[in-house]
Amino acid sequence: MQMRSERSGVGFVLMFATGIVLVGTGVIDPLGAFLVALVVAAAALFATPYAFWLRADDQGVTLVRYLVPRRFAWADLHGLAMEFGNEAEGDGRLLTLRLRLADPRGRVPGPLLGKFPVTDEDTPEGVPSRAMAELFAVFGERELPVEEPEFANEVLQVRGLPRLPPLRVWAAPPEGVPAAERAYKDAPGIDAEAAALPDEGLRPRQRGRREYLLRRAALADRVFLRDGDGLALAIALRAAEQLVKYDRITVEGDQRHYVRQQYLSWRTLNP
């Protein structure tokens, strides 16, 4: 479901290639070749409203883009990645949907599912498409996380579908929660990390938001472990709570345990 403007380049390439081939082979005259090329460009740009198809069954999902199918088992999916951003051309806003294949997200984005126009407040624009609502519903039924649940629930409500399920409870890995020494062993120095992270008011609004929350929570935890004062503890607990809230889970006990486990996983994927 890519925006048509993003397919304009493909359409013009096809147009020129078609025109060159027809003129070069002498099949038709130059004017006729030009008209055929225009039809090809228009077909690439307007004929198909969707650039992909997504089918779900009991085993997983099949994503078909440019007639090439890719199969993903449910066990390999970690949810839906959702990012808001400005259009490449124009002043509008877009929601980009991707399959999330890693937990936490790595640097390589998952397969693109589509792009949808949204309001300046990052809420659904007009009546959301039925396809997008059904996509949220399928992931909700599978209890796979959707990164922007408020947006998804608004879409589901407009289309008369059930809301996403309640928050899941986070369970520590079988080997136990990593100790702070292990979780932060390869982390940058505290001062270097503090300088690298933007201030609270300048934090990423969309892309990179989870990474920011995770790194900030880990940094606050490390500051408390170094200083040990009550204010540092309050800041660390608050930062951990914000990460847990963003991930839409419930953590029983000290939420910093979740931060340490997630930070260790993130550092493994992003050395």
N, C-alpha and C positions, 0 to 999 in steps of 0.2 A: 504494500500500500504506500509506495513512495510518491512524493509529490511529482506531478507531471513535469514541473520545471526542471527537475533533476534528470529527466530522461531526454531533455531537449538535445543534449550533446550527442546521445546515441542516435536520435532521429536525424540530425544533420549529417552525421558520419554515414549513415545508411543512405541518405539522399544523394550525397556526392558519389559514394561508391556505385550506387545503382546507375546514376547518370553517366559516369565514366565507362562502366561496362557496356551499357546500351549503345552509347555513341561509338565506343571503340570497336564493337563487333559489327556495327552498321545494321543492327536489327531494325531500328526505326530511325526517323530523322531527329535532329537535335531538339526541335520543339517538342516532339512526342516524348523523347527521353526525359526532358525537363519536367513535363507534366507527370510522367510516371514516378520520377524521383520525388516530386512534391507529395504525391499520394503515399509513398513509402514513409516519408518523414512524418506526415500527418498521422498515419497509422501507428507509428512508434510513439508519437506524442500523446495522442488522444484516444485511440481505439480501445485500448485496454485500461480499465480503471485501476487494476491491481498489477503490481509487479511480482507478486508471489502468491502461492497458495499454501495453506497450512491445514493439515488433517490430523486429527487426534483419534487414537483408539486405546485399547486397554494396555498395549505394550509401550506406547510412546507417541511421538509426533513425527510427521513427515513434512519437511519444508521443501517446497518446489519453487525455485527461482530460476528464470531463464531456461525453463524446461529441464533443469538438473535437480533431481530429488536428493535430499539429505535426510537421513533417519536418525532420530535422537530418542533413546530409551528414557523412560521416566526417571530411572535411577541416575541418569547422567545430567539431569536438569536440576538447577538450584533456584529456579524462579524466573521472574521477568525483570529485566533491567529497564528502567524508565528514566529518561533524561529530557529536561526541558532546555530549549535554546532558541536563539534567534534564527530566522530564515537566512539562508545564504544570500538571497536577493529579496530586498524588501524589509519592512519593519515588523513583520508578524512574528509570532512565536510558534514553535513546533514541539510536539512530544515525539521522541524517538523511542521505539520499542525494540528490544533485543532479547534473545534467549540468553539466560545466564547459565554458563557452563562451569563456573568455578565459585567456590565459597571460601573466603570472600572473593570479590571480583578481582581478576588479575588485570594487567595492563592491556592485554589483547581483548578487545570487545567481542561479545558473542555475536552470532548471526543476526543480521538485521531482519526485523519483522515488518516494520513500516514506520511512516511518519505522518502525524496528524496535526492539523492546525488547532491551536488552543488560544485562549484569551491572554491578555497581558498579565492577568493574575494567575496564569497557569491552571485554569479551570476549563472544562469542556466547552468548545465553541459550537453553538447551535445544538442540534440533536446528534448525539454521538452515533457512530455507525453500529449496526447490529453485530458486525463481525468483531469489532473491538470489544464490545460488551461480552460476547460469547467467549472470546479469548480470556478475559479476566475470570469469567465464570468457570472455565475449564481448569485454570490454575488454582482457583479457590477450591474446587472440588477435590483436587489432588493435594490440597494443603501445601502448595508451593508458594513461597513468599512473593509478593508483588511490591515493588519498591516504593510506590506512591499509593498507599491504600486509600487515602481520602479521595484522590482523583478516581481510582477504580470504583469505589463504592458509589460515587456520584453518577458515573456512567451506568453502573448496574441498576441504580435506582430509576434513572430515566427510562431504561429499557425494561423495567419490571422484573429484573432478575434478582435472586438472593444476594445479600451482601457477602463480603469475604468472611471466612470463618474466624472465630476468636483467635487471639494470640496463642501461639504454641509455647510450650514450656521447654526451655533450653536444658539439655542434659549434658553433663560433663563427659568428655571422651572416656572410653574404657580404661585408658592408662592414667586417668586422673587429670586434674587441672595442672598445667605446667607452673612450676615455681617461678617467681618473678625473675630470679637470676637467669633461668633458661629462656623465658619469654623475651627478655630484653637484652640477651647476651650480645647480639649483633646490631643492636640499635645505635643510631648516631648519638653523639654526646648530647647531654641535656641542653646545653647552651646552643649548640648548632641546630638541634631540632626546634627549639623555641624560636630561633631566628628564621628558620625556614617556613614555619607555619604563620599564616596571616593572622591579624587580630580578629577577635570575635566578630566585629562589625563588617569585616571584609572577607569572611569565610565564603567558600564556594556555595552558591545557591543551588546549583544543579549538578553538573558534571563534577565528579571528584568529591561530592559532599560526604559520602560514607567514609572514604579514605581520610578526609579531614577529621571527621568525628572520631575515627579509630585512633589516628595518630595523636590527636589532642588528648583523648582519654588515657592513652598509654603514657604520654608525657606527664600528665597530671599525676598519674599513679607513681611514676618514677620520682617526681619531685617530692611527693609525700614520703616515699621510701627513703629518700636522701635526707629530708629535713625533719620529718616526723611530727610536725606541729598540727594543731587542730584545724587551722584554716586550710592548710594544704590538703588535709583529709577531706574536708567538706568540698573543696574544688574537685578532687579526684572522684568522689562519689557522684557529684553532679554531672561530671563529664561522662562517667560510665553510664549513668542513667539516660543521658541523651543518646548515646550509641544504642543502648538496649531499646529505647523507644523508637529510634529510626529503623531498627531491624525488626520491629513488631514481634518481639518475643517476651516471654516472662522468664526472669532469672530468679531462682530461689536462693536466698542468702546474699553474699557479697557480690555485687555486680562487677567488681574489678576482676574477679576470676574469669568472667566471660571476656573482658577486655584482653586479658593476658593470653587466653587461648586463641582469640581471633587475631591478635597482633602477631603471635608466633606463626600462624597460618599465613597471614598476609606477608610477613617478611620472607617466608619460604617461597612464595610466588613472586615476590618483588625484591630480590636480593640487592 
